[in-house]
Amino acid sequence: MLVAFNKPHGVLCQFTDRSTPPRATLAGFGLPPGVYPAGRLDHDSEGLLLLTDDGALAHRITDPRHKLAKTYLVQVEGEPSDEQLARLRTGVDLRDGRTRPAQARMLDAPPPLWPREPPVRVRRTVPDAWLELVIREGRNRQVRRMTAAVGLPTLRLVRIGIGAAGLGTLAPGQWCPLAHGAPFS
């Protein structure tokens, strides 16, 4: 079984949490029994999370050797310059090594997304912009670290695609079953 889930902001990509006070987890969304996340989104990120009960499929989705594209909408602080976008496109040096080149483009207008709770802080004196960023690896907090490294701190991060699987019209907290090979179609 393969499931697409729109992970809300503030939800952990696990089914239990031992912290005090406990944080929201995947357990509160009525997901099918026996599925587990194929990859992760950090607590502060939103959007598409694939869950499966097939370990081999989860490995194919997450293994960087398969170079499965992950597409994000990223609200950044500042107005991206051509040079900053070029750096994202050629790879960024991070503490754990250079990233693979990303596809990066600035969006002309904010994407039609749901309101985030809590809302992103707005500063009247600092502009923000939206990027579409496609990466083919999955390091810890990679998109946030890449944008910060080029001088564009991330304000909001929404994953909208993993390979051929997309978020579609799923609202935060909703899920739907997918065809088993959906990310590779």
N, C-alpha and C positions, 0 to 999 in steps of 0.2 A: 504494500500500500504506500502511496505517496500523497502527501497533503501539502497544499499551499496555505500559509497562514499569514495574515497581516498583523505583525507584532506591534502592539502599541508602545509608545514611549513609556519608560519606567517599568517594563516587564523583563524579568530575567529569562534567558533562553535555557531554562531547566525546569523540572517539575517540582522540586523541593527547594526550600531555603531555610538554613539553620540560623540565620542572623536574627538579632533582636533589635528592633521589632522586625518581624518577617516582611519580606518584600513580595510584590506580586510576581507570580510565576506562571508558567504555561498550564499548570493544573486547573486554573480557574476558567478555562475557555472551552470545555467540553470536547477536547480533541479525542480522536479514536484511541482506544487502549493499544498499548504496545508500540506506538510511534515515538521516535526520538529525533531531535534536531540534527539535520545534515548540515553542519556549520553553525555559525553563531552570529548574532547581532548584539552589540553591547547594550547595556541597560539604557543608555541615552539615545540609542538609534531606533528607527522604526522601519516597518515595511516587510518585504517578502522574506519569509523563513520557510524552508522546506523541511518537512518531517517525514520520516519513513520507518518502516519496520524491517527494512532490508539493509543489512550491514554492508553488502557489496555495493549497492546503489549509493548509500551514504558515502562510502569511500570514493566512488567515482565522482560524486558531486564535489567533495571537499579536497581531493588530492590535487595539488598544484600542477602535477604533470599533465593533467587533462586540460589545463588552461581554460576552464569554463568561465566565460565572461560573467561578471557581476556588475550590474548597472545601478548607479546611484544618482539621486537628485540631492545636491548639496547646497545648502544656503551658507554662504561665507560672509565674513565681515570684511568689508572693503570692496573695491572695484578691481577685478582681475585685469592685469595688463597682458599684452601679447607675450611678454617675456615670462610671466608667471605661468600662463597656459602652456607655453613651449616647454618649460621645465617639467610640468606634469606629464606632457606628452613624450618626453625623452627619458623619464625616470628620475626619481628623487633620492638623494642620499639620506638614509635614516641610520640610526645607531646600529640596527641589525642588518645593514647592507643596502645596496641600491635596489630600488623597486624596478619592476618591469615597466616598460612604457605603458602609459594609460591613454585612452581616448578621452579628451577633455574639450568641452565646448561650453561657452557661456550661453545661457538662455536669454531670450529677448524679454521675457516676462516671467513672473513667478508661476510655477506650475499649479494646476488646479488640485490642491491637496486639501485634506480635511484639516480643521483647526487642531493644533497640538495642545495638550494639557500636561503641564503648564505651558503657557505660550512662550515663544522665543522672546528674549528681552530685546527691546527696540531702543536704539540710541539715536536721537535726532541728529547728532553731529557726525555720526559714522555711517556711511552708506553700506548697504549689503547687496549681494547679487546671488543668483542661482546658477549653478553649473550642473551639467550632466557629465558624470565621470564613469568610465568603464575600465575595470581592472581585471586581470586574469591571474590573480594570486589572492591570498586571504590572510595576511598577517594580522596580528592583534591590533585593533584600532587603526588599521592602515590608512584609510581615507582621511581620517582626522589628522594623523601624523603627516601625511603628504601635503595636505592643504596648509597646515601650520608651517611646514618647512619652507613653503614658498611665500609665506607672509599673509596667508588668507585663513584665519582661524574658522573652523566649522561652527556654525550656530545650530543647524538642523541637518540631519542625515537620514534619508529615506531610501532604502533599497527597493527598486522596482522590477528588477529582473535577475534571474540566475539562468544563464544559457538561454534556451528558448522558452523557459517558464517565466511568466510575467505576473505581476500583482493584479492586473485587470481592475475590476470594480470592487474588489474586496474592501470593506470598511475595516478600520482598526478593530481587532478582536475576532474578525470573521475568518473562516477557513472553508476550503472546499477540496474534494479529492481531485487528483490529476492522474492522467495516464502514466503508467510506471516509467516510461522513458522520456517524459515531457521535457526535462532540461536539455536532452540531447537530440530532440527532434529537429 
